[in-house]
Amino acid sequence: MEGKRPTSFYVLGAFFVTFLIFLYGPTITIGILSFQGPQGGLTFPMRGTSLHWFRELFQTQAVGDIWGSFRRSFTLGMMVMVTTVVLSIMGGMAFRRRFAGSTVLFYIIMASLVIPSILVSLGVGLIFSQLGWDVHWATSGYGAQLTWTLPFGLLIMFAVFNRFNPAYEEAARDQGANEWQVFAHIVLPLIAPSLIGVALFGFTLSYDEFARTLLTSGSRNTLPLEIFGMTTNVTTPVLYALGTLTTVFSLSIILVFIVVALWVQRRRARFGSDAGKGMV
């Protein structure tokens, strides 16, 4: 019969729906339970609905150093994001041409993706301890997280420069532009949307990272570590309220990056259109 879908379509459709439920079900469940009434617990059935646990969350004595850990995670995420973007650009530009040891260096950089994260955390913490340096989220934690974010940023930039047309740079040089002008006015605008993707990876991977920060944050927890600690001593839906707010914050950050990327893409398209008209 014409138009009839094969059985495989329904099987794969059911699998996809099951995957979505598995992926987003826990987050949705936590979001629902965070609106428990004052007498509610950590499980269903819900005992009324209210914003009680969100109000409890803002009473810092009720949840420990949650806002301090949030500030530390946000600051660390910004530090890692900026460093990842800058080093990814530099690495991408450097690997455009083959140089002695480039293959070995590439595999050394990528090796951190396959090493268990907890071993990276342990190794960085031991190095700092052996050298007599303080283990701190802004130093050892910062370095440990870069071993996670930099390979992703470099892989993105390798893909970008692999399809980058050098004719644009050659044309700018023919017009008398120096290397810095070529980079600032030609290369950077063309790769800007990809850089926003690198920045998004850098921030979100750092903000949510647990294993590589576990043994490198020192005496001050980042947000993932603080939440993990709360799971052992917080027995009210205030934990779910925190999970809901952090999820909303993460989604908001992603939305901001998407909006910025679209704006940059539109500006770049308009710039190219105006340049084309000028040439005509």
BABATOR-99733 format. One record per residue: residue number from 0; x, y, z of N, C-alpha, C, O in turn; chain; residue in three letters. Coordinates in steps of 0.2 Angstrom, whole numbers, always signed. Example, Ala and Ser with C-alpha at 12.3 -4.5 7.8 and 13.67 -1.06 7.14 Angstrom:
BEGIN
pos:nc1:nc2:nc3:cac1:cac2:cac3:cc1:cc2:cc3:oc1:oc2:oc3:unit:code
0:+66:-28:+39:+62:-22:+39:+66:-16:+39:+71:-17:+42:A:ALA
1:+64:-11:+35:+68:-5:+36:+64:+0:+39:+67:+6:+40:A:SER
This chain:
BEGIN
pos:nc1:nc2:nc3:cac1:cac2:cac3:cc1:cc2:cc3:oc1:oc2:oc3:unit:code
0:+4:-6:+0:+0:+0:+0:+4:+6:+0:+9:+7:+4:A:MET
1:+3:+11:-5:+7:+17:-5:+6:+21:+0:+1:+22:+3:A:GLU
2:+12:+24:+3:+11:+29:+8:+12:+26:+15:+12:+29:+20:A:GLY
3:+12:+19:+15:+12:+16:+22:+19:+16:+24:+24:+14:+21:A:LYS
4:+20:+18:+31:+27:+18:+33:+29:+11:+35:+25:+7:+37:A:ARG
5:+36:+10:+34:+38:+3:+36:+38:+2:+44:+38:+7:+48:A:PRO
6:+39:-4:+46:+39:-6:+53:+45:-2:+57:+44:+0:+62:A:THR
7:+50:-2:+53:+56:+1:+56:+55:+8:+58:+59:+10:+63:A:SER
8:+51:+12:+54:+50:+19:+56:+47:+19:+63:+49:+23:+67:A:PHE
9:+42:+15:+65:+39:+15:+71:+44:+13:+77:+44:+15:+82:A:TYR
10:+48:+8:+75:+53:+5:+80:+58:+10:+82:+59:+12:+88:A:VAL
11:+60:+14:+77:+65:+19:+78:+62:+25:+81:+65:+28:+85:A:LEU
12:+56:+26:+79:+52:+32:+83:+51:+31:+90:+52:+35:+94:A:GLY
13:+49:+24:+92:+49:+23:+99:+55:+23:+102:+55:+25:+108:A:ALA
14:+60:+21:+99:+67:+21:+102:+69:+28:+104:+72:+30:+109:A:PHE
15:+68:+33:+99:+69:+40:+99:+65:+43:+105:+68:+47:+109:A:PHE
16:+59:+42:+106:+55:+44:+111:+58:+42:+118:+58:+46:+123:A:VAL
17:+59:+35:+118:+62:+33:+124:+69:+36:+126:+70:+37:+132:A:THR
18:+73:+37:+121:+79:+41:+122:+78:+48:+125:+81:+50:+130:A:PHE
19:+73:+51:+122:+71:+58:+125:+69:+58:+132:+71:+62:+136:A:LEU
20:+65:+53:+134:+62:+52:+140:+68:+51:+145:+68:+54:+151:A:ILE
21:+72:+47:+143:+78:+45:+147:+83:+51:+148:+86:+52:+154:A:PHE
22:+83:+55:+143:+88:+61:+143:+85:+67:+147:+89:+69:+151:A:LEU
23:+79:+68:+146:+76:+74:+149:+71:+73:+155:+69:+77:+159:A:TYR
24:+69:+66:+156:+65:+64:+161:+67:+66:+168:+63:+69:+172:A:GLY
25:+73:+65:+170:+76:+67:+177:+75:+74:+178:+73:+77:+183:A:PRO
26:+77:+78:+173:+77:+85:+174:+70:+88:+174:+69:+92:+179:A:THR
27:+66:+85:+170:+59:+88:+171:+56:+86:+178:+52:+89:+181:A:ILE
28:+58:+80:+180:+55:+77:+187:+58:+82:+192:+54:+83:+197:A:THR
29:+64:+83:+192:+67:+88:+197:+63:+95:+197:+62:+97:+202:A:ILE
30:+62:+97:+191:+59:+104:+190:+52:+103:+193:+50:+108:+197:A:GLY
31:+48:+98:+192:+41:+97:+195:+42:+97:+203:+38:+100:+206:A:ILE
32:+46:+93:+205:+46:+92:+213:+49:+98:+216:+48:+98:+222:A:LEU
33:+52:+102:+213:+55:+108:+216:+49:+113:+218:+50:+117:+222:A:SER
34:+43:+112:+215:+37:+116:+217:+33:+112:+222:+27:+114:+223:A:PHE
35:+36:+108:+226:+32:+105:+232:+30:+110:+237:+33:+115:+237:A:GLN
36:+24:+108:+240:+22:+112:+245:+27:+112:+251:+31:+108:+251:A:GLY
37:+26:+116:+257:+30:+116:+262:+31:+110:+266:+36:+108:+269:A:PRO
38:+26:+105:+266:+26:+99:+269:+29:+93:+264:+29:+87:+266:A:GLN
39:+30:+95:+258:+32:+90:+253:+39:+87:+254:+43:+90:+258:A:GLY
40:+40:+82:+251:+47:+78:+252:+50:+77:+245:+49:+81:+241:A:GLY
41:+55:+73:+245:+59:+72:+239:+56:+67:+234:+59:+66:+228:A:LEU
42:+50:+65:+235:+47:+60:+230:+40:+62:+229:+37:+66:+233:A:THR
43:+37:+58:+224:+30:+59:+223:+26:+55:+228:+29:+50:+231:A:PHE
44:+20:+56:+230:+15:+61:+227:+17:+68:+230:+20:+68:+235:A:PRO
45:+16:+73:+226:+17:+80:+229:+12:+82:+234:+6:+80:+233:A:MET
46:+14:+86:+239:+10:+88:+244:+8:+96:+243:+11:+100:+246:A:ARG
47:+4:+97:+238:+3:+104:+236:+8:+107:+232:+13:+104:+230:A:GLY
48:+7:+113:+230:+12:+117:+226:+14:+124:+229:+9:+127:+231:A:THR
49:+20:+126:+228:+22:+132:+231:+29:+134:+228:+32:+130:+225:A:SER
50:+31:+140:+230:+38:+142:+229:+42:+142:+235:+47:+145:+236:A:LEU
51:+39:+138:+240:+42:+138:+247:+50:+136:+247:+54:+139:+250:A:HIS
52:+52:+131:+243:+59:+129:+243:+63:+133:+239:+69:+133:+240:A:TRP
53:+60:+137:+234:+65:+143:+231:+66:+148:+236:+72:+151:+236:A:PHE
54:+61:+150:+240:+63:+155:+246:+68:+152:+251:+72:+156:+253:A:ARG
55:+67:+146:+252:+72:+143:+257:+79:+143:+254:+84:+144:+257:A:GLU
56:+80:+142:+247:+86:+142:+244:+90:+149:+245:+96:+149:+245:A:LEU
57:+86:+154:+245:+89:+161:+246:+91:+163:+253:+93:+168:+254:A:PHE
58:+89:+158:+258:+92:+159:+265:+98:+155:+265:+98:+149:+266:A:GLN
59:+104:+159:+264:+110:+155:+263:+112:+151:+269:+115:+146:+268:A:THR
60:+110:+152:+275:+111:+148:+281:+108:+141:+280:+110:+136:+283:A:GLN
61:+103:+140:+276:+99:+134:+275:+103:+129:+270:+102:+123:+270:A:ALA
62:+107:+132:+266:+110:+128:+261:+118:+129:+260:+121:+127:+255:A:VAL
63:+121:+131:+266:+128:+132:+266:+131:+137:+261:+128:+143:+261:A:GLY
64:+136:+136:+258:+140:+141:+254:+138:+141:+246:+142:+141:+242:A:ASP
65:+131:+140:+245:+129:+139:+238:+130:+145:+234:+132:+144:+228:A:ILE
66:+129:+151:+236:+130:+157:+232:+138:+158:+231:+140:+161:+226:A:TRP
67:+142:+157:+236:+149:+157:+235:+152:+153:+230:+156:+154:+226:A:GLY
68:+149:+146:+230:+151:+141:+226:+149:+143:+219:+152:+142:+214:A:SER
69:+143:+146:+218:+141:+148:+212:+145:+154:+209:+147:+154:+203:A:PHE
70:+147:+159:+213:+152:+164:+210:+158:+161:+208:+161:+163:+203:A:ARG
71:+161:+156:+212:+167:+153:+210:+167:+149:+203:+171:+150:+199:A:ARG
72:+161:+146:+203:+160:+142:+196:+160:+147:+190:+162:+145:+185:A:SER
73:+156:+152:+191:+155:+157:+186:+162:+160:+184:+163:+161:+178:A:PHE
74:+165:+162:+189:+172:+166:+188:+177:+161:+185:+180:+163:+180:A:THR
75:+177:+155:+187:+181:+150:+184:+179:+148:+177:+183:+147:+173:A:LEU
76:+172:+148:+176:+170:+147:+169:+172:+152:+164:+174:+151:+159:A:GLY
77:+172:+158:+166:+174:+164:+162:+181:+164:+161:+184:+165:+155:A:MET
78:+185:+162:+166:+193:+161:+165:+194:+156:+160:+198:+157:+155:A:MET
79:+191:+150:+161:+192:+145:+156:+190:+146:+149:+193:+145:+144:A:VAL
80:+184:+150:+149:+181:+151:+142:+186:+156:+138:+188:+155:+132:A:MET
81:+189:+161:+141:+193:+166:+138:+199:+163:+136:+202:+163:+130:A:VAL
82:+202:+159:+141:+209:+155:+139:+208:+150:+133:+212:+150:+129:A:THR
83:+202:+147:+133:+201:+142:+128:+200:+145:+121:+203:+142:+116:A:THR
84:+197:+151:+121:+196:+154:+115:+203:+156:+112:+204:+155:+106:A:VAL
85:+206:+160:+116:+213:+163:+114:+218:+157:+112:+221:+158:+107:A:VAL
86:+218:+152:+116:+223:+146:+114:+221:+142:+108:+225:+140:+104:A:LEU
87:+214:+142:+108:+211:+138:+102:+213:+142:+95:+215:+139:+90:A:SER
88:+212:+148:+95:+214:+152:+90:+221:+152:+88:+223:+150:+82:A:ILE
89:+226:+152:+93:+233:+152:+92:+235:+145:+89:+239:+144:+85:A:MET
90:+232:+140:+92:+233:+133:+90:+231:+132:+83:+234:+128:+79:A:GLY
91:+225:+134:+82:+222:+133:+75:+226:+136:+70:+227:+134:+64:A:GLY
92:+228:+142:+71:+233:+146:+66:+239:+142:+66:+242:+142:+60:A:MET
93:+242:+140:+71:+249:+137:+71:+248:+130:+67:+253:+129:+63:A:ALA
94:+243:+126:+68:+243:+120:+65:+240:+120:+57:+239:+115:+54:A:PHE
95:+239:+126:+55:+238:+127:+48:+244:+125:+43:+243:+123:+38:A:ARG
96:+250:+126:+46:+256:+123:+42:+259:+118:+47:+259:+118:+53:A:ARG
97:+262:+113:+43:+265:+108:+46:+272:+110:+49:+275:+114:+46:A:ARG
98:+273:+108:+55:+280:+110:+58:+282:+103:+62:+279:+99:+63:A:PHE
99:+289:+104:+64:+292:+98:+67:+288:+96:+74:+288:+100:+78:A:ALA
100:+286:+90:+74:+283:+88:+80:+276:+89:+81:+273:+88:+86:A:GLY
101:+272:+92:+75:+265:+94:+76:+261:+88:+77:+256:+88:+80:A:SER
102:+262:+82:+74:+258:+76:+75:+259:+74:+82:+253:+72:+85:A:THR
103:+265:+73:+85:+265:+71:+92:+262:+76:+96:+258:+74:+101:A:VAL
104:+263:+82:+95:+259:+88:+99:+252:+87:+99:+248:+88:+104:A:LEU
105:+249:+85:+93:+242:+85:+92:+239:+79:+97:+234:+80:+100:A:PHE
106:+243:+73:+96:+241:+67:+100:+241:+68:+108:+238:+66:+112:A:TYR
107:+247:+72:+110:+247:+74:+117:+242:+78:+119:+239:+77:+125:A:ILE
108:+239:+83:+115:+234:+87:+117:+227:+83:+118:+224:+84:+122:A:ILE
109:+226:+79:+113:+220:+75:+113:+220:+69:+118:+215:+67:+119:A:MET
110:+226:+67:+120:+226:+62:+125:+222:+63:+131:+220:+59:+135:A:ALA
111:+221:+70:+133:+218:+71:+139:+210:+70:+139:+207:+69:+144:A:SER
112:+208:+69:+133:+201:+67:+132:+200:+60:+134:+194:+58:+136:A:LEU
113:+205:+56:+133:+204:+48:+135:+206:+46:+141:+205:+41:+144:A:VAL
114:+210:+51:+145:+212:+49:+152:+206:+50:+156:+203:+55:+156:A:ILE
115:+205:+46:+161:+199:+47:+166:+200:+53:+169:+205:+55:+172:A:PRO
116:+195:+57:+170:+195:+64:+173:+197:+64:+180:+201:+68:+182:A:SER
117:+195:+59:+184:+198:+58:+191:+205:+58:+191:+208:+60:+196:A:ILE
118:+208:+54:+186:+215:+53:+186:+219:+60:+185:+224:+62:+187:A:LEU
119:+216:+64:+180:+219:+71:+179:+218:+75:+185:+223:+78:+187:A:VAL
120:+213:+75:+188:+212:+79:+194:+217:+76:+200:+220:+81:+203:A:SER
121:+218:+70:+200:+223:+67:+205:+230:+69:+204:+234:+72:+208:A:LEU
122:+231:+69:+197:+238:+71:+195:+240:+78:+196:+245:+80:+198:A:GLY
123:+235:+82:+194:+236:+90:+195:+237:+91:+202:+241:+95:+204:A:VAL
124:+232:+88:+206:+233:+90:+213:+239:+88:+216:+242:+91:+221:A:GLY
125:+242:+82:+214:+248:+79:+217:+254:+84:+215:+259:+85:+219:A:LEU
126:+254:+86:+209:+259:+90:+206:+260:+97:+210:+265:+99:+212:A:ILE
127:+254:+100:+211:+254:+106:+215:+256:+105:+223:+260:+109:+225:A:PHE
128:+254:+99:+225:+256:+98:+232:+263:+96:+233:+267:+99:+237:A:SER
129:+266:+93:+228:+273:+91:+228:+278:+97:+227:+283:+98:+230:A:GLN
130:+275:+102:+223:+279:+108:+222:+278:+113:+227:+281:+119:+227:A:LEU
131:+274:+112:+232:+273:+116:+238:+268:+122:+236:+268:+127:+240:A:GLY
132:+264:+121:+231:+259:+126:+229:+252:+125:+232:+251:+119:+233:A:TRP
133:+249:+130:+233:+242:+129:+236:+237:+126:+231:+237:+129:+225:A:ASP
134:+234:+121:+233:+228:+118:+228:+222:+123:+229:+219:+123:+234:A:VAL
135:+220:+126:+224:+215:+131:+224:+211:+131:+217:+214:+129:+212:A:HIS
136:+205:+132:+218:+201:+132:+212:+203:+136:+206:+202:+135:+200:A:TRP
137:+206:+142:+208:+208:+147:+203:+215:+145:+200:+217:+149:+195:A:ALA
138:+219:+140:+202:+225:+139:+200:+225:+131:+197:+225:+130:+191:A:THR
139:+225:+127:+202:+225:+120:+200:+219:+118:+197:+219:+114:+192:A:SER
140:+213:+120:+199:+207:+119:+196:+206:+122:+189:+203:+118:+185:A:GLY
141:+209:+127:+189:+209:+131:+182:+213:+127:+177:+211:+126:+171:A:TYR
142:+219:+124:+179:+223:+120:+175:+220:+114:+173:+220:+112:+167:A:GLY
143:+217:+111:+178:+214:+104:+177:+208:+105:+172:+207:+100:+167:A:ALA
144:+204:+110:+172:+198:+111:+168:+201:+112:+161:+197:+111:+156:A:GLN
145:+206:+116:+160:+209:+117:+153:+211:+111:+149:+210:+111:+143:A:LEU
146:+213:+106:+153:+214:+99:+150:+208:+96:+147:+208:+92:+143:A:THR
147:+202:+99:+149:+196:+96:+146:+193:+100:+141:+190:+98:+136:A:TRP
148:+193:+107:+141:+190:+111:+137:+195:+113:+131:+192:+114:+125:A:THR
149:+201:+113:+132:+206:+115:+126:+205:+110:+120:+205:+112:+114:A:LEU
150:+205:+104:+121:+205:+99:+115:+199:+100:+111:+199:+100:+105:A:PRO
151:+193:+101:+115:+187:+103:+111:+187:+109:+107:+185:+109:+101:A:PHE
152:+190:+114:+110:+191:+121:+106:+196:+120:+100:+194:+122:+95:A:GLY
153:+201:+116:+101:+206:+115:+96:+203:+111:+90:+204:+112:+84:A:LEU
154:+199:+106:+92:+196:+102:+87:+191:+106:+82:+191:+105:+76:A:LEU
155:+187:+111:+86:+183:+115:+82:+187:+120:+77:+185:+120:+71:A:ILE
156:+192:+122:+80:+196:+127:+76:+200:+123:+70:+201:+126:+65:A:MET
157:+202:+117:+71:+205:+113:+66:+200:+112:+60:+202:+113:+54:A:PHE
158:+194:+111:+62:+189:+110:+57:+187:+116:+53:+186:+116:+47:A:ALA
159:+187:+122:+57:+186:+128:+54:+192:+130:+49:+190:+132:+43:A:VAL
160:+198:+129:+51:+203:+131:+47:+205:+126:+41:+208:+128:+36:A:PHE
161:+202:+120:+42:+203:+115:+37:+199:+117:+30:+201:+115:+25:A:ASN
162:+194:+121:+31:+190:+123:+25:+190:+130:+24:+186:+133:+20:A:ARG
163:+195:+134:+28:+196:+141:+27:+200:+142:+20:+205:+139:+19:A:PHE
164:+197:+147:+16:+200:+148:+10:+205:+154:+11:+204:+160:+12:A:ASN
165:+212:+152:+10:+217:+157:+11:+217:+162:+5:+221:+167:+6:A:PRO
166:+213:+162:+0:+213:+167:-5:+211:+174:-2:+213:+179:-4:A:ALA
167:+207:+174:+3:+205:+180:+6:+211:+184:+10:+211:+190:+9:A:TYR
168:+215:+180:+13:+221:+183:+16:+226:+185:+10:+229:+190:+11:A:GLU
169:+226:+181:+5:+231:+183:+0:+229:+190:-3:+233:+194:-5:A:GLU
170:+222:+190:-4:+219:+196:-7:+221:+203:-3:+222:+208:-5:A:ALA
171:+220:+202:+4:+221:+207:+8:+229:+209:+8:+230:+215:+9:A:ALA
172:+233:+204:+8:+240:+206:+8:+242:+209:+1:+246:+214:+1:A:ARG
173:+239:+207:-4:+240:+211:-11:+238:+218:-10:+241:+222:-14:A:ASP
174:+233:+220:-6:+231:+227:-5:+235:+230:+0:+234:+236:+1:A:GLN
175:+241:+227:+3:+245:+231:+7:+244:+229:+14:+247:+233:+18:A:GLY
176:+239:+225:+16:+238:+224:+23:+244:+220:+26:+246:+215:+23:A:ALA
177:+246:+221:+33:+251:+217:+36:+247:+211:+39:+241:+211:+39:A:ASN
178:+251:+207:+43:+249:+201:+45:+243:+202:+51:+238:+199:+51:A:GLU
179:+245:+207:+55:+240:+209:+60:+233:+211:+57:+228:+209:+59:A:TRP
180:+233:+215:+52:+227:+218:+49:+224:+212:+45:+217:+212:+45:A:GLN
181:+227:+208:+42:+224:+202:+39:+220:+198:+44:+215:+196:+43:A:VAL
182:+223:+197:+50:+220:+193:+55:+214:+196:+58:+209:+194:+59:A:PHE
183:+215:+203:+60:+210:+207:+63:+204:+208:+59:+198:+208:+61:A:ALA
184:+205:+209:+52:+200:+212:+48:+197:+206:+43:+192:+207:+40:A:HIS
185:+201:+201:+42:+199:+196:+37:+197:+189:+41:+192:+187:+41:A:ILE
186:+202:+186:+45:+202:+180:+48:+197:+180:+53:+192:+176:+54:A:VAL
187:+198:+185:+58:+194:+185:+64:+186:+186:+63:+182:+182:+66:A:LEU
188:+184:+190:+58:+177:+191:+57:+174:+184:+54:+168:+182:+55:A:PRO
189:+178:+181:+49:+176:+175:+46:+175:+169:+51:+170:+165:+50:A:LEU
190:+179:+169:+56:+179:+163:+61:+175:+165:+67:+174:+161:+72:A:ILE
191:+172:+171:+67:+169:+173:+73:+163:+169:+76:+163:+167:+82:A:ALA
192:+159:+166:+71:+153:+162:+74:+156:+155:+77:+153:+153:+82:A:PRO
193:+161:+153:+74:+165:+147:+77:+168:+148:+84:+168:+144:+88:A:SER
194:+170:+154:+84:+173:+156:+91:+168:+156:+96:+170:+155:+102:A:LEU
195:+162:+158:+95:+157:+159:+99:+155:+151:+102:+154:+150:+107:A:ILE
196:+155:+147:+97:+154:+140:+99:+160:+137:+103:+158:+134:+108:A:GLY
197:+166:+139:+102:+172:+137:+107:+170:+140:+113:+172:+137:+119:A:VAL
198:+168:+147:+114:+167:+150:+120:+162:+146:+124:+162:+145:+130:A:ALA
199:+156:+144:+120:+151:+141:+124:+153:+134:+126:+152:+132:+132:A:LEU
200:+157:+130:+123:+160:+124:+125:+164:+125:+131:+164:+122:+136:A:PHE
201:+169:+131:+131:+173:+132:+136:+169:+133:+143:+171:+131:+148:A:GLY
202:+164:+138:+142:+161:+140:+148:+157:+134:+151:+157:+133:+157:A:PHE
203:+153:+131:+147:+148:+126:+150:+152:+120:+152:+150:+117:+157:A:THR
204:+157:+118:+149:+161:+112:+151:+164:+113:+158:+165:+109:+162:A:LEU
205:+166:+119:+159:+169:+121:+165:+164:+122:+171:+165:+120:+176:A:SER
206:+159:+125:+169:+154:+127:+174:+151:+120:+177:+149:+120:+183:A:TYR
207:+150:+115:+173:+147:+109:+175:+152:+104:+177:+150:+98:+179:A:ASP
208:+159:+105:+177:+164:+100:+178:+164:+98:+185:+165:+102:+190:A:GLU
209:+164:+91:+186:+165:+89:+193:+171:+85:+195:+175:+87:+199:A:PHE
210:+172:+80:+190:+178:+75:+192:+185:+79:+192:+189:+78:+196:A:ALA
211:+186:+83:+187:+192:+86:+186:+193:+92:+191:+199:+95:+192:A:ARG
212:+188:+94:+195:+188:+99:+200:+189:+96:+207:+190:+99:+212:A:THR
213:+187:+89:+208:+186:+86:+214:+192:+87:+218:+191:+88:+224:A:LEU
214:+198:+85:+216:+204:+85:+220:+209:+91:+218:+214:+92:+220:A:LEU
215:+206:+96:+215:+210:+102:+213:+207:+109:+215:+209:+114:+214:A:THR
216:+201:+109:+219:+198:+115:+221:+200:+118:+227:+198:+123:+229:A:SER
217:+204:+114:+231:+206:+116:+238:+200:+116:+243:+196:+111:+242:A:GLY
218:+200:+121:+247:+195:+121:+253:+189:+124:+251:+184:+124:+254:A:SER
219:+189:+127:+245:+183:+131:+242:+179:+127:+237:+183:+125:+232:A:ARG
220:+173:+125:+237:+170:+121:+232:+167:+125:+227:+166:+131:+227:A:ASN
221:+167:+122:+221:+163:+125:+215:+156:+123:+216:+155:+118:+220:A:THR
222:+152:+125:+211:+145:+123:+212:+144:+116:+211:+140:+113:+215:A:LEU
223:+146:+112:+206:+145:+105:+206:+147:+101:+212:+144:+97:+215:A:PRO
224:+153:+103:+215:+155:+100:+221:+151:+102:+227:+149:+97:+231:A:LEU
225:+148:+108:+228:+144:+110:+233:+137:+106:+232:+134:+104:+237:A:GLU
226:+134:+105:+226:+128:+101:+225:+129:+94:+227:+125:+91:+231:A:ILE
227:+135:+91:+226:+136:+84:+228:+137:+84:+235:+134:+79:+238:A:PHE
228:+140:+89:+239:+140:+88:+246:+133:+89:+249:+131:+86:+254:A:GLY
229:+128:+93:+246:+122:+94:+248:+118:+87:+248:+113:+86:+252:A:MET
230:+119:+83:+243:+115:+77:+242:+116:+72:+248:+112:+68:+249:A:THR
231:+121:+73:+252:+122:+69:+258:+119:+72:+265:+118:+68:+269:A:THR
232:+117:+78:+265:+115:+81:+271:+108:+85:+270:+105:+88:+275:A:ASN
233:+106:+86:+264:+100:+90:+262:+95:+85:+260:+95:+82:+255:A:VAL
234:+89:+85:+264:+84:+80:+263:+77:+83:+262:+72:+80:+263:A:THR
235:+78:+89:+259:+71:+93:+257:+72:+95:+250:+77:+95:+247:A:THR
236:+66:+97:+247:+66:+99:+240:+70:+105:+238:+70:+107:+232:A:PRO
237:+73:+108:+243:+77:+114:+242:+83:+112:+237:+85:+116:+233:A:VAL
238:+85:+106:+237:+90:+103:+232:+87:+103:+225:+91:+105:+221:A:LEU
239:+81:+101:+225:+78:+101:+218:+77:+109:+216:+78:+110:+210:A:TYR
240:+75:+113:+220:+75:+120:+218:+81:+123:+215:+82:+126:+211:A:ALA
241:+87:+121:+219:+93:+123:+216:+95:+120:+209:+97:+123:+205:A:LEU
242:+93:+113:+209:+94:+110:+202:+90:+114:+197:+92:+114:+191:A:GLY
243:+84:+116:+198:+80:+119:+193:+83:+126:+191:+83:+128:+185:A:THR
244:+85:+130:+196:+88:+136:+195:+95:+136:+191:+96:+140:+186:A:LEU
245:+99:+131:+193:+105:+130:+189:+104:+128:+182:+107:+130:+177:A:THR
246:+98:+124:+181:+97:+122:+174:+94:+128:+170:+96:+128:+164:A:THR
247:+90:+132:+173:+88:+138:+170:+93:+142:+168:+94:+145:+162:A:VAL
248:+98:+143:+173:+104:+147:+171:+108:+145:+165:+110:+149:+161:A:PHE
249:+109:+138:+165:+113:+135:+160:+110:+136:+153:+113:+138:+148:A:SER
250:+103:+135:+153:+100:+136:+147:+100:+143:+145:+100:+145:+139:A:LEU
251:+99:+148:+149:+100:+155:+148:+106:+157:+145:+107:+161:+140:A:SER
252:+112:+154:+148:+118:+155:+145:+119:+153:+138:+122:+156:+133:A:ILE
253:+116:+147:+136:+116:+144:+130:+112:+148:+125:+114:+150:+119:A:ILE
254:+107:+151:+127:+102:+155:+123:+106:+162:+121:+106:+164:+116:A:LEU
255:+110:+165:+126:+113:+171:+125:+119:+170:+120:+119:+174:+115:A:VAL
256:+122:+164:+120:+127:+162:+115:+124:+162:+108:+127:+164:+103:A:PHE
257:+118:+158:+108:+115:+157:+102:+113:+164:+98:+114:+165:+93:A:ILE
258:+110:+168:+103:+108:+175:+100:+114:+179:+98:+114:+182:+92:A:VAL
259:+120:+179:+101:+126:+182:+99:+128:+179:+93:+131:+183:+88:A:VAL
260:+128:+173:+92:+131:+169:+86:+126:+171:+80:+129:+173:+75:A:ALA
261:+120:+172:+81:+115:+174:+75:+117:+181:+73:+117:+183:+68:A:LEU
262:+118:+185:+78:+119:+192:+77:+126:+193:+73:+126:+197:+68:A:TRP
263:+131:+189:+75:+137:+190:+72:+137:+187:+65:+139:+190:+60:A:VAL
264:+133:+182:+64:+132:+179:+57:+128:+184:+53:+130:+185:+47:A:GLN
265:+123:+187:+55:+120:+192:+52:+124:+198:+50:+124:+201:+44:A:ARG
266:+128:+200:+55:+133:+206:+53:+138:+204:+48:+140:+208:+43:A:ARG
267:+140:+198:+48:+145:+195:+43:+142:+195:+36:+145:+197:+31:A:ARG
268:+136:+193:+36:+132:+192:+30:+131:+199:+27:+132:+200:+21:A:ALA
269:+129:+204:+31:+128:+211:+29:+135:+214:+26:+135:+218:+21:A:ARG
270:+140:+213:+30:+147:+215:+28:+149:+213:+21:+151:+216:+17:A:PHE
271:+147:+206:+20:+149:+203:+14:+145:+206:+8:+147:+207:+3:A:GLY
272:+139:+207:+10:+134:+210:+4:+136:+217:+3:+137:+219:-3:A:SER
273:+138:+221:+8:+140:+228:+7:+147:+228:+3:+148:+233:-1:A:ASP
274:+151:+224:+5:+158:+223:+1:+157:+222:-6:+160:+224:-11:A:ALA
275:+152:+217:-8:+151:+215:-14:+148:+221:-18:+150:+222:-24:A:GLY
276:+143:+225:-15:+141:+231:-19:+146:+236:-20:+146:+239:-25:A:LYS
277:+151:+236:-15:+156:+241:-16:+161:+239:-22:+163:+244:-26:A:GLY
278:+162:+233:-23:+166:+230:-28:+163:+232:-35:+166:+233:-40:A:MET
279:+156:+231:-35:+152:+232:-41:+152:+240:-43:+150:+242:-48:A:VAL
